[in-house]
Structures are given as C-alpha cells and as structure tokens.
Amino acid sequence: MRLLAVSLLACLPFTALAADSYGARLEGFDYPHPVKTFALQSQRQALEMAYLDLSPSRTPIGTVVLLHGKNFCAATWKESFQPLLDAGYRVIAPDQVGFCKSSKPAGYQYSFGQLAANTHALLQALGVQRAHIVGHSMGGMLAARYALIYPDATQSLSLVNPIGLEDWKALGVPWRSVDAWYANELKTSFDSIRKYQLDVYYNGDWKPQFEQWARMQAGMYAGPGKEAVAWSQALTSDMVFNQPVVYELKNITVPTTLFIGQTDRTAIGRDLAPPAVKATLGDYPALGKAAAAAIPAAQLVEFATLGHSPQVQDPAAFNSALLRFLAARP
C-alpha cells in the first residue's frame, strides 16, 4: 500500500507536490538580507513599506535605489546586491505599498506620483539626498516618474525593460474595470504565472533560476491573504494601464540609460486586444530605440538574447552593463 502511495505521488505534477503558501505580506518567504520597515502616513492611514538597506564594507561612493516590477519584489534584485556593494554603493531596495512585504490597503488611490512620493519620503528618512534610481518593468514607470518629480534628487536613471513605453489604451487595447482585473487576479496560480512568464518574459526558455521568483509570487495567491493580494494587484493594474509615461519621456532631464532585453514581449491587456493590435504590442527592440530617442541624451544597451528580466536571466551581463553606466556618473 505504501509503495502504491509513493507511486501515485510520483505521478503528480511538481506544482502539486510543492504548493508554497505565504501570507499577504509575504510572511514565510525569507529575503536574502534583513528586512526593515518604514512607517508612513499616506491618504489618511498608517502604512508600512518594507525595504532592504545594504552598506558596502567601505565608505559608500553613492546610493543605488532598486525599484521592483509589478510581478516582482525587492528580493528579485538579489543577484545585483553584491556586485553593487563590491563596487562601493549603498543599496536600497523597497517593496512599494501594495506589494510583497509592504502594506496592502483596501482603499488607496494608486498613482506613480504617490509611489514616487512614498519612495522619496523613505529616502529622506534614511538621509539620502541624491541617488541613482534603477527601475525594472513597472518599476521603470515609477523610476521615470520619480526622475520627473524629483530631478534634483536623481543622480542618474536606469530603466530596465520598463513597461509603459507605449500607450496600450490609445493603441486599441480595451479598458477593463478594477472588478474585472480582480476577477482575473483571483485565478492566478504558479502554473498560470509560469506559462505567462515563459511566453512573454523568457521567449519559451525556462531556467531553474526563474522558479523561486514565480513561486514567491504564486505563494501569496495560495495563502490566507489571497483576496488582499489580488485586490492590490487589480488596483495597481488599473494604475499601470491608465497612467502611461511614454508622453513625458522627452521631459526627463537626468542622465539616463535604457537596458532592454530584445526578446521581451510584455504588454498590459494584450489578452483583450484584437488580433491585429495584439501582434504589434510589446515590440521591445522598437520600443527601446524610440524611448532612447525621446529622452534627451539617453543611452541604450541592448541584450540580444535576453527578455523582460535581464538581471534575473543573465545577472553577470546585466550587472556589468549597469556598473559601467554608474561609474560614468560619479
């Protein structure tokens, strides 16, 4: 009987054998460094931002702030922490309100301006007057907004496969309600995350190092705070869809480099787009070039074989490129 049970288990998919489950604030998932908490008052409520604050072994030559994407967290920058520290930078990586280990308020008016203000308040509390701002995916939209609102506090801007380089709604992607976003989010599982990332982020090439981050995300949907997580994600999807930054790229005044994985095809709302529109969305080779041309004096670094998350897919290549850019901005 025992052998039969073992045999049956062996036939189950791996996801059924390892169903990770985390709290609404990622309780149960450990980050690679101690997590700190910043308390703030925002929109008439007390909230908390989780963050990592890492110091090099010598006097810092500057501060690098790493802003995560929508399907990512501060910990996803793990492979960049040590190279930046070794180069002499202080590293700060926050979880934005509504994400990962930070508060998930049921009622919050999400905007990139608000998230930028929250981030600026955190940096001010930590005594950081100027910093190199690095944003990935949705974090790239936030980083661009931060540089537009706080140019004097932005030493340089690095945009890593940022979304929002095209206006999906204007291109013909149908609008949807927050309730519709929420219904979609409630269907999220490890398998749906893996399929989406395999198709859109990694060009059909799944590698073991992607697994931990997909399971981190899926674990919040498998845990007791699933509804709070799904609601926060629905509200932030609405923010991303309705607040494109592409029209304001020309107004960025700080030194900027775009780091673009060429096989990326990320486009919010693609699932509802008409076939003719869908085929044109998320063309990152073209989007990267257009953004670099729009931002005054911007540089463009292209990773020919990488997708949406070059810092995860090929950390050595990404870190080397990022450090070269930062070294030119002392």
N, C-alpha and C positions, 0 to 999 in steps of 0.2 A: 504493500500500500504506500509506504514511504517513497519507494522508487518511482511509483506511478505519479505521486505528487511532484517530485523533483522533475520528472519528465514533462509534466504539464507546465510547470513554471518555466522550463527552458524554452517552451514554445511561445511564451508570451512576448510581446514587443518590449524592447528595453524601457520605453516610457512607462509601461505598466509596472515594471519592477522597481523603478526609481522615481516615484512621484514626489518630488520635492514640494514642501509646503512651508511658506513663510508668512509672517504677519503683514499687516497693511503697511507697516513702516520697515519692511524687510527684516523684522525680528527673526533670528535664526540663521541669517546669512551673514557670515563674517567678512568684513573688508580686510584688505591686506595691511592696514595700519589703523591705529586707534581713531575712532570717530568722535568728533567734538560736536557741540550743539550751540547754535546761535539763536537766542530768543529775540523775537521782534514783534512789534505791534504793527499790524497791517490790516486795513479795511475793518477796523473796529473789533479785532480779535487778536488773541495771543497765539503766535505761531512759532515754530522751530524749524531752522534749517540745519541739517546735518552737514558736516564738512570734514575734509582732511586738510591738515596744515602740517607740511613736512619741511624740515630745515636741513640744509646741507651741513657738512662737517666743518665748514669754514664760514667766514662772513659772506652772506649772500651777495651776489653781483646783481641781483634783481629778483622780481617775483613773477612767476608764471601762474595764471589762473586758468584752469581747465574746466570747460563747460560741457556737460554731457548732452547727448541727444535724447529724443523722446523715448526710444526703446532701450535706453542705456542708463547708467548710473555713474557716480563719481569713481567707483571701483573699476569701471571698464577701462580707465586710463592706466591701469596697473603697470603695463609694460613701459610706460613713458616716465613713471615716477623716478626710478633710479638713474636713468640717463640724465634727466634734468637736474637731479640732486648732485650727481657727479660733476656736472658742468658748473655747479655753483649757484643754482637757482633755488630760491624758496618756492615751494609748490603748494598751491591752494586749490582744492577740488571740491566744490559744493554740490550737494543734491538740492535742486530747486524745490521750492514749495510745490506740493502736488506730486512729487516723485520720490521713489526709493525710500530712504530713511528719514525724509522730512515730513512735516505735517501735510495732511490731505483734507483741507477744509471742505465741508459740503457746500458752502456758499462762498465763492471767491470769484472776483472779476479778473480772470486771467488775461494778461496782456504782456507783450515783450517789454514794454516800458516798465510795468510793475516788477517783472522778474529782474530786469536790469537794476531797478531801484533797490530791490532786496539784496542783490549781489553787491551793489555799491555800499549799502549800509553794512554788510558783513565785512567788506574790505576796510572800510573806515574804522570799524570796531577793532580790527586787527592791526591798525596802524599803517595800512598800505595806502599810500597816496597815489602811486602810479604802478601799473602792472602791464605785463604782456598778456593779452587776452586771447585765449585759444578756444575756439568753439567748433564742435562736431555736430553735424546733422541739424536737428532743431537748435542745438547749442550754437550753431553757426548763425542762425537767425537772431538768437539772443545776443551773441557777441557783436554782430553788426549793429544792433540797436544800442548796445552799451557804448560802442565807439561813437555813435551818432549823438547820444545824450551826454556822454562824459568824455569828450575827446582829450581834455587835459589830463585825465586820469588813465588814458590808454596809451601806453608806450609803443605798442605795436599790436596788430590784429592778424591772427592766423585763422583762416576759415577752412575747415576740413570737411570736404563733401557736404557743404551746407545745403539744407533744403531751403525753399523759398526763393530760389534763383529764377523761378517762373511763377506767374500768377495762374494757378490751376483753374480758378473760377472764371477768369477772363478768357481762358483758352477753351472753355466749354465743359469743364467738369461740373456736374450738377451739385448744387448746395444740398446739404442734409442737416437735419435738426440735431441738437445735442442728444435728444432721446434716441435718435437713430444711431448716432455714434455709440451711445451707451449700450444699446442692444447688441451692436457688433462686438464691443469690448467684452461683454459677458460670455461670448463664445470662444474667447482666447484660451489656448492650451499650448503645451510645449510643441505638439505636432503642428499646430497652425503657425506658431512663431517660427519653427524650423523651416517649414515649407516657404513662408514668406521671405525669410532671410536668404534661404538657398536660391530662390528665384530672382530676388530683387537686389540683394546686397552682394552676393558672392558668386554670381554668374554660374550657378549649378555646381560649384565646387565646395563641398562642406568639409571642414577640417576639425580635428579634435579640440583645438583651442577656442572654437566658437561655442562649444557645448555649454561651458559654465555660464556664459552670459545669457544664453537662451533659457537655461534652467533657472537662473536668477530671476529673470522677468516672469517666466511661467509660474514660478513658485508663489508669487504674490496673488496670482489669479486662482491658485489652488488652495489658498489659505483662508482663514476665517474673515479676513478683511477684503475679500474679493470685490464686494459691491463698492466699497470706498475707493479701491484702486481703479475699478472700471469707470466710476463716475469722474474721478480726477483725470483719467486719460481721455474721457469723452470731452470734458471741458477744454483740455489742452489741445485736442484735435481741432476743435472749433476755432481756437486761437490761431493755430498754425495755418488753417485753411483760409481764414478771413483777414490775416494780417501780413500779407506779403511784404518783404523788404526790398524786393528787386527794383522798385521805382526809386529808391533812395540810395542805391549804391554809389551813385555819382556824387553824393554829398559826404562820403567818408573822406576824412582828411588825414588820417593817421597812416603810417607805413603798413601796408597790407600784403599778405601772400595768401593765395588760394592753393590748397593741397587737394588735388582731385584724382580719385581713383576712376579710371576711364571705363570700367565695366559696370559702374553703378547705374541703376535704373529707377531710383526712388522717386515716387510722385504721389503725393497725398490725394486720395479719392480716385485713383486710377480704376478701382473696381467698378465705379459707376459711370465712367466715361464712355461715350460712344466709341466703337472700334476705331474709326478714323482718327479720333482725338487721342485715344489711348496709345496708338502706335507712335505718336510724336512726343510723348511726355517722358521726362527723366533722361533726356539725352545729355549726359554729363560731359562728354567731350565738347559739345557745342555750348552748354551752359557755362562751363568753366571759362572758356575763352571769352564769352560775352560778358561775364562778370568781371574778368580781369581787364577787359577793355573799358568797362563802365567806371571802375574805381580808379581814381587818379593815381598813376604811377604804380599800380599794383603789379606784383609778380605772380607768375603761375607755375606751379610744379605739378606735372602730370605723372601719375603712376600707371603705366600702360596695362599692367596685368592685374591691378587691384580694383576693388569695388568700393562699397559705401564706407567701410571702416578700415582704412589703411593702417591705423595704429593698432588694430587687432590682427589684421590679416598678415602684415609684414612689419612688425614693430621696428626691426633694425633699419629698414629703408625709410620708414616714416620718421623715426627719431633723428636719424642722420640729417634728413632734409629740414626738419623743424629746428634743430640746433644750429644749422648753418644760417638760417634766417634770423634767429635770435641773436647770434653772435655779431651779425651785421647791424644790430640795433642796440648798442651798449647803453 
